[in-house]
């Protein structure tokens, strides 16, 4: 990934600066679907909008904050599981002609999600259950671009709704795969501390129906993140989910004083993170 420069520094500088706060947001973040409909303070929205503009880790991805989106969400069956009452929405856009657009969209979008969480706002990754035609009319898309996923943005009700509890149960939310299943051999003691923390933090990443499709291995000092198998899914790809986990890997590494860079990979392997040489 080649960081794009911006007014507040490169994407890598933004990540290094925000990593401690985003790491805390990883633990606090919960997917919420029932919102109170109250608009977020305009100053808060302006700041988040500026962050969306500044945060461009890849040229083929961007995030757009829409202040008055209308009703763009659908449910699993009719209105069941539908996001309701969200006053604002985030659009995660990528150029589908780019080879690694899916994982770039997940990586870039998760930073915005964690920045919103840091600011006390509620969100929810939504990959399949939104009206694509309505969403496309909320912004101007360049040739080749499409909205890969969206998120409601605002303040969720304090109490979790019955529908939200049912959806969490349906997706087995918060049931996380064992670290040893995600990273075979991690308990042997030959993994560097930063890589262990990276896997533990990536383990908390959101994914479609909580499927957690990421797997990890150490290879020559780098950390390779791969899909659990070669099978892909059409609406919400595993590579998008893995892109979300990649952001978690990098902020955990940064919190341990390790900076590095990603190399995108083809096939079952998705990307490789190599620490920078001092």
C-alpha positions as a Markdown table, in Angstrom:
| # | Residue | x | y | z |
|---|---|---|---|---|
| 1 | Unk | 0.0 | 0.0 | 0.0 |
| 2 | Unk | 1.4 | 3.4 | -1.0 |
| 3 | Unk | 0.2 | 6.2 | 1.4 |
| 4 | Unk | -1.2 | 9.3 | -0.3 |
| 5 | Unk | 0.0 | 12.6 | 1.2 |
| 6 | Unk | -2.6 | 15.0 | 2.7 |
| 7 | Unk | -2.7 | 18.2 | 4.6 |
| 8 | Unk | -2.2 | 16.5 | 8.0 |
| 9 | Unk | 0.6 | 14.2 | 6.9 |
| 10 | Unk | 0.7 | 10.9 | 5.1 |
| 11 | Unk | -1.7 | 8.1 | 5.9 |
| 12 | Unk | 1.1 | 6.2 | 7.7 |
| 13 | Unk | 1.7 | 9.3 | 9.9 |
| 14 | Unk | -2.0 | 9.6 | 10.6 |
| 15 | Unk | -2.1 | 5.9 | 11.6 |
| 16 | Unk | 0.9 | 6.3 | 13.9 |
| 17 | Unk | -0.6 | 9.3 | 15.6 |
| 18 | Unk | -4.1 | 7.7 | 16.1 |
| 19 | Unk | -3.0 | 4.1 | 16.8 |
| 20 | Unk | -3.3 | 4.3 | 20.6 |
| 21 | Unk | -6.8 | 5.8 | 20.5 |
| 22 | Unk | -7.9 | 3.4 | 17.7 |
| 23 | Unk | -6.6 | 0.5 | 19.7 |
| 24 | Unk | -8.9 | 1.5 | 22.6 |
| 25 | Unk | -11.8 | 1.9 | 20.1 |
| 26 | Unk | -11.3 | -1.7 | 18.9 |
| 27 | Unk | -12.3 | -2.9 | 22.3 |
| 28 | Unk | -15.3 | -0.5 | 22.7 |
| 29 | Unk | -16.8 | -0.8 | 19.2 |
| 30 | Unk | -20.1 | -2.7 | 18.8 |
| 31 | Unk | -22.2 | -3.0 | 15.7 |
| 32 | Unk | -25.5 | -1.0 | 16.3 |
| 33 | Unk | -28.6 | -1.0 | 14.2 |
| 34 | Unk | -31.1 | 1.0 | 16.2 |
| 35 | Unk | -30.4 | 4.8 | 16.3 |
| 36 | Unk | -32.2 | 7.6 | 18.0 |
| 37 | Unk | -32.4 | 9.8 | 14.8 |
| 38 | Unk | -30.7 | 12.8 | 16.5 |
| 39 | Unk | -28.2 | 14.5 | 14.2 |
| 40 | Unk | -24.6 | 14.7 | 15.4 |
| 41 | Unk | -23.2 | 18.1 | 16.3 |
| 42 | Unk | -22.1 | 19.9 | 13.1 |
| 43 | Unk | -18.6 | 20.6 | 14.4 |
| 44 | Unk | -18.2 | 16.9 | 15.1 |
| 45 | Unk | -19.4 | 16.1 | 11.6 |
| 46 | Unk | -17.1 | 18.6 | 10.0 |
| 47 | Unk | -14.1 | 17.1 | 11.8 |
| 48 | Unk | -15.0 | 13.6 | 10.8 |
| 49 | Unk | -15.7 | 14.7 | 7.2 |
| 50 | Unk | -12.2 | 16.3 | 7.1 |
| 51 | Unk | -10.8 | 13.0 | 8.4 |
| 52 | Unk | -12.5 | 11.1 | 5.6 |
| 53 | Unk | -11.0 | 13.4 | 3.1 |
| 54 | Unk | -7.5 | 13.3 | 4.6 |
| 55 | Unk | -7.4 | 9.5 | 5.1 |
| 56 | Unk | -6.5 | 8.1 | 1.7 |
| 57 | Unk | -4.2 | 5.1 | 2.3 |
| 58 | Unk | -4.8 | 3.9 | -1.3 |
| 59 | Unk | -5.7 | 5.9 | -4.4 |
| 60 | Unk | -8.4 | 3.4 | -5.3 |
| 61 | Unk | -10.5 | 3.9 | -2.1 |
| 62 | Unk | -12.2 | 6.7 | -0.4 |
| 63 | Unk | -14.9 | 7.3 | 2.2 |
| 64 | Unk | -17.8 | 9.8 | 1.9 |
| 65 | Unk | -19.8 | 11.1 | 4.8 |
| 66 | Unk | -23.5 | 11.8 | 3.9 |
| 67 | Unk | -25.3 | 14.0 | 6.3 |
| 68 | Unk | -28.9 | 13.3 | 5.1 |
| 69 | Unk | -29.0 | 10.0 | 3.4 |
| 70 | Unk | -32.7 | 9.1 | 3.8 |
| 71 | Unk | -33.7 | 5.4 | 4.2 |
| 72 | Unk | -31.1 | 3.3 | 2.3 |
| 73 | Unk | -31.0 | 0.2 | 4.5 |
| 74 | Unk | -32.8 | -3.1 | 3.9 |
| 75 | Unk | -33.2 | -6.2 | 6.0 |
| 76 | Unk | -32.6 | -9.9 | 5.8 |
| 77 | Unk | -36.2 | -10.7 | 5.3 |
| 78 | Unk | -38.4 | -7.6 | 4.7 |
| 79 | Unk | -37.5 | -5.2 | 7.5 |
| 80 | Unk | -36.0 | -7.8 | 9.9 |
| 81 | Unk | -32.5 | -6.8 | 10.8 |
| 82 | Unk | -32.8 | -3.4 | 9.1 |
| 83 | Unk | -30.8 | -0.4 | 10.4 |
| 84 | Unk | -33.3 | 2.2 | 11.6 |
| 85 | Unk | -33.1 | 5.8 | 12.7 |
| 86 | Unk | -29.6 | 6.6 | 11.5 |
| 87 | Unk | -29.3 | 10.3 | 10.8 |
| 88 | Unk | -26.0 | 10.0 | 8.8 |
| 89 | Unk | -24.2 | 7.4 | 6.7 |
| 90 | Unk | -20.7 | 6.6 | 5.7 |
| 91 | Unk | -20.0 | 5.3 | 2.1 |
| 92 | Unk | -17.0 | 3.1 | 1.6 |
| 93 | Unk | -16.1 | 3.5 | -2.1 |
| 94 | Unk | -13.5 | 1.7 | -4.2 |
| 95 | Unk | -12.6 | 1.4 | -7.9 |
| 96 | Unk | -13.6 | -2.2 | -8.7 |
| 97 | Unk | -11.2 | -2.2 | -11.6 |
| 98 | Unk | -8.3 | -2.2 | -9.2 |
| 99 | Unk | -6.9 | -5.6 | -8.4 |
| 100 | Unk | -7.0 | -5.3 | -4.6 |
| 101 | Unk | -10.0 | -2.9 | -4.2 |
| 102 | Unk | -11.9 | -5.2 | -1.7 |
| 103 | Unk | -9.2 | -5.3 | 0.9 |
| 104 | Unk | -8.3 | -1.6 | 0.4 |
| 105 | Unk | -12.0 | -0.7 | 1.0 |
| 106 | Unk | -12.0 | -2.7 | 4.3 |
| 107 | Unk | -8.7 | -1.3 | 5.5 |
| 108 | Unk | -9.6 | 2.3 | 4.7 |
| 109 | Unk | -13.1 | 2.0 | 6.0 |
| 110 | Unk | -12.2 | 0.5 | 9.3 |
| 111 | Unk | -10.0 | 3.4 | 10.2 |
| 112 | Unk | -13.0 | 5.7 | 9.7 |
| 113 | Unk | -15.2 | 3.4 | 11.8 |
| 114 | Unk | -12.6 | 3.4 | 14.7 |
| 115 | Unk | -12.2 | 7.2 | 14.4 |
| 116 | Unk | -16.0 | 7.6 | 14.7 |
| 117 | Unk | -15.9 | 5.2 | 17.7 |
| 118 | Unk | -13.2 | 7.2 | 19.3 |
| 119 | Unk | -15.4 | 10.3 | 19.0 |
| 120 | Unk | -18.3 | 8.5 | 20.8 |
| 121 | Unk | -20.3 | 7.7 | 17.7 |
| 122 | Unk | -22.0 | 4.4 | 16.8 |
| 123 | Unk | -21.6 | 2.5 | 13.6 |
| 124 | Unk | -22.2 | -0.8 | 11.9 |
| 125 | Unk | -20.5 | -2.3 | 8.8 |
| 126 | Unk | -23.2 | -3.1 | 6.3 |
| 127 | Unk | -22.1 | -4.9 | 3.2 |
| 128 | Unk | -25.2 | -6.5 | 1.7 |
| 129 | Unk | -28.3 | -5.0 | 3.2 |
| 130 | Unk | -28.5 | -1.6 | 1.6 |
| 131 | Unk | -30.2 | -0.3 | -1.5 |
| 132 | Unk | -27.3 | 0.1 | -4.0 |
| 133 | Unk | -29.2 | 2.3 | -6.4 |
| 134 | Unk | -30.2 | 4.8 | -3.6 |
| 135 | Unk | -26.8 | 4.8 | -2.2 |
| 136 | Unk | -25.2 | 5.5 | -5.6 |
| 137 | Unk | -27.3 | 8.6 | -5.9 |
| 138 | Unk | -25.9 | 10.0 | -2.6 |
| 139 | Unk | -22.6 | 11.0 | -4.1 |
| 140 | Unk | -20.9 | 11.3 | -7.5 |
| 141 | Unk | -19.1 | 8.1 | -8.4 |
| 142 | Unk | -16.2 | 8.2 | -10.9 |
| 143 | Unk | -16.0 | 5.6 | -13.7 |
| 144 | Unk | -15.3 | 2.2 | -12.2 |
| 145 | Unk | -16.2 | 3.2 | -8.7 |
| 146 | Unk | -18.9 | 1.5 | -6.6 |
| 147 | Unk | -20.0 | 1.5 | -3.0 |
| 148 | Unk | -18.6 | -1.6 | -1.4 |
| 149 | Unk | -20.2 | -1.1 | 2.0 |
| 150 | Unk | -21.9 | 1.5 | 4.1 |
| 151 | Unk | -22.3 | 2.3 | 7.8 |
| 152 | Unk | -24.9 | 4.2 | 9.7 |
| 153 | Unk | -23.5 | 7.0 | 11.9 |
| 154 | Unk | -25.0 | 8.6 | 14.9 |
| 155 | Unk | -26.1 | 7.7 | 18.4 |
| 156 | Unk | -27.6 | 4.3 | 19.1 |
| 157 | Unk | -30.2 | 3.9 | 21.8 |
| 158 | Unk | -28.6 | 3.1 | 25.1 |
| 159 | Unk | -30.5 | -0.2 | 25.4 |
| 160 | Unk | -29.9 | -2.9 | 22.8 |
| 161 | Unk | -33.2 | -3.5 | 20.9 |
| 162 | Unk | -34.8 | -7.0 | 20.6 |
| 163 | Unk | -33.9 | -7.1 | 16.9 |
| 164 | Unk | -30.2 | -6.2 | 17.6 |
| 165 | Unk | -30.0 | -9.0 | 20.2 |
| 166 | Unk | -31.6 | -11.4 | 17.7 |
| 167 | Unk | -29.2 | -10.4 | 15.0 |
| 168 | Unk | -26.2 | -10.8 | 17.3 |
| 169 | Unk | -27.4 | -14.3 | 18.1 |
| 170 | Unk | -28.0 | -15.1 | 14.5 |
| 171 | Unk | -24.4 | -14.0 | 13.6 |
| 172 | Unk | -22.9 | -15.5 | 16.8 |
| 173 | Unk | -21.6 | -12.0 | 17.4 |
| 174 | Unk | -18.8 | -11.7 | 20.0 |
| 175 | Unk | -18.1 | -15.4 | 19.7 |
| 176 | Unk | -14.5 | -15.3 | 18.6 |
| 177 | Unk | -12.4 | -18.1 | 17.2 |
| 178 | Unk | -9.5 | -19.3 | 19.4 |
| 179 | Unk | -6.2 | -17.5 | 18.6 |
| 180 | Unk | -4.6 | -20.9 | 17.9 |
| 181 | Unk | -7.2 | -21.6 | 15.2 |
| 182 | Unk | -6.5 | -18.3 | 13.6 |
| 183 | Unk | -2.7 | -18.5 | 13.9 |
| 184 | Unk | -1.5 | -22.1 | 14.3 |
| 185 | Unk | 1.7 | -22.3 | 16.3 |
| 186 | Unk | 1.3 | -18.9 | 17.9 |
| 187 | Unk | 1.7 | -20.4 | 21.4 |
| 188 | Unk | 5.1 | -22.0 | 20.7 |
| 189 | Unk | 6.9 | -18.8 | 21.9 |
| 190 | Unk | 8.7 | -18.0 | 18.7 |
| 191 | Unk | 6.3 | -15.3 | 17.5 |
| 192 | Unk | 7.5 | -11.7 | 18.2 |
| 193 | Unk | 5.4 | -9.9 | 20.8 |
| 194 | Unk | 4.1 | -7.4 | 18.2 |
| 195 | Unk | 2.8 | -10.2 | 16.0 |
| 196 | Unk | 1.0 | -11.9 | 18.9 |
| 197 | Unk | -0.7 | -8.6 | 19.8 |
| 198 | Unk | -1.5 | -8.0 | 16.1 |
| 199 | Unk | -3.4 | -11.4 | 15.8 |
| 200 | Unk | -5.2 | -10.8 | 19.1 |
| 201 | Unk | -6.3 | -7.4 | 18.0 |
| 202 | Unk | -7.3 | -8.7 | 14.5 |
| 203 | Unk | -9.4 | -11.3 | 16.2 |
| 204 | Unk | -11.7 | -8.6 | 17.4 |
| 205 | Unk | -12.3 | -7.2 | 13.9 |
| 206 | Unk | -15.9 | -7.2 | 12.5 |
| 207 | Unk | -16.7 | -9.4 | 9.6 |
| 208 | Unk | -19.8 | -10.4 | 7.6 |
| 209 | Unk | -22.0 | -12.7 | 9.8 |
| 210 | Unk | -19.0 | -12.8 | 12.2 |
| 211 | Unk | -17.3 | -15.4 | 9.9 |
| 212 | Unk | -13.8 | -14.3 | 10.9 |
| 213 | Unk | -12.2 | -15.5 | 7.6 |
| 214 | Unk | -8.6 | -14.5 | 8.4 |
| 215 | Unk | -5.7 | -16.7 | 9.1 |
| 216 | Unk | -2.1 | -15.8 | 10.1 |
| 217 | Unk | 1.4 | -17.1 | 9.8 |
| 218 | Unk | 4.9 | -15.8 | 10.5 |
| 219 | Unk | 7.1 | -16.0 | 7.4 |
| 220 | Unk | 10.7 | -14.7 | 7.5 |
| 221 | Unk | 10.0 | -12.0 | 10.0 |
| 222 | Unk | 6.8 | -10.8 | 8.3 |
| 223 | Unk | 3.2 | -11.5 | 9.2 |
| 224 | Unk | 1.1 | -13.0 | 6.4 |
| 225 | Unk | -2.7 | -12.7 | 6.5 |
| 226 | Unk | -4.7 | -15.1 | 4.4 |
| 227 | Unk | -8.3 | -16.2 | 3.8 |
| 228 | Unk | -9.5 | -19.3 | 5.6 |
| 229 | Unk | -10.0 | -21.0 | 2.2 |
| 230 | Unk | -10.0 | -20.1 | -1.5 |
| 231 | Unk | -13.8 | -19.8 | -1.7 |
| 232 | Unk | -15.0 | -16.3 | -2.2 |
| 233 | Unk | -18.4 | -14.7 | -1.6 |
| 234 | Unk | -20.0 | -12.3 | -4.1 |
| 235 | Unk | -21.7 | -9.6 | -2.1 |
| 236 | Unk | -19.3 | -9.1 | 0.8 |
| 237 | Unk | -16.0 | -10.7 | -0.2 |
| 238 | Unk | -13.7 | -12.3 | 2.4 |
| 239 | Unk | -11.0 | -9.9 | 1.1 |
| 240 | Unk | -13.0 | -7.0 | 2.4 |
| 241 | Unk | -13.2 | -8.6 | 5.8 |
| 242 | Unk | -9.5 | -9.3 | 5.8 |
| 243 | Unk | -8.8 | -5.7 | 4.9 |
| 244 | Unk | -10.6 | -4.7 | 8.1 |
| 245 | Unk | -8.4 | -7.1 | 10.1 |
| 246 | Unk | -5.3 | -5.7 | 8.3 |
| 247 | Unk | -6.0 | -2.3 | 9.9 |
| 248 | Unk | -6.2 | -3.9 | 13.3 |
| 249 | Unk | -2.9 | -5.7 | 12.7 |
| 250 | Unk | -1.2 | -2.4 | 11.9 |
| 251 | Unk | -2.5 | -0.4 | 14.8 |
| 252 | Unk | -1.5 | -3.2 | 17.3 |
| 253 | Unk | 2.0 | -3.3 | 15.8 |
| 254 | Unk | 2.2 | 0.5 | 16.0 |
| 255 | Unk | 1.2 | 0.4 | 19.7 |
| 256 | Unk | 4.2 | -1.9 | 20.2 |
| 257 | Unk | 6.5 | 0.5 | 18.5 |
| 258 | Unk | 6.6 | -1.4 | 15.2 |
| 259 | Unk | 6.0 | 0.3 | 11.9 |
| 260 | Unk | 6.0 | -1.4 | 8.6 |
| 261 | Unk | 4.4 | -1.8 | 5.2 |
| 262 | Unk | 1.9 | -4.1 | 3.5 |
| 263 | Unk | 2.4 | -6.0 | 0.3 |
| 264 | Unk | -0.8 | -7.1 | -1.4 |
| 265 | Unk | -0.9 | -10.8 | -2.5 |
| 266 | Unk | -3.0 | -12.8 | -4.9 |
| 267 | Unk | -4.8 | -16.1 | -4.3 |
| 268 | Unk | -5.6 | -17.4 | -0.8 |
| 269 | Unk | -2.9 | -15.1 | 0.8 |
| 270 | Unk | -4.2 | -11.6 | 1.0 |
| 271 | Unk | -1.3 | -9.5 | 2.2 |
| 272 | Unk | 2.0 | -9.5 | 4.1 |
| 273 | Unk | 3.1 | -7.0 | 6.8 |
| 274 | Unk | 6.9 | -6.5 | 7.1 |
| 275 | Unk | 8.3 | -4.4 | 9.9 |
| 276 | Unk | 10.5 | -1.5 | 8.8 |
| 277 | Unk | 14.2 | -1.9 | 9.3 |
| 278 | Unk | 15.6 | 0.5 | 11.9 |
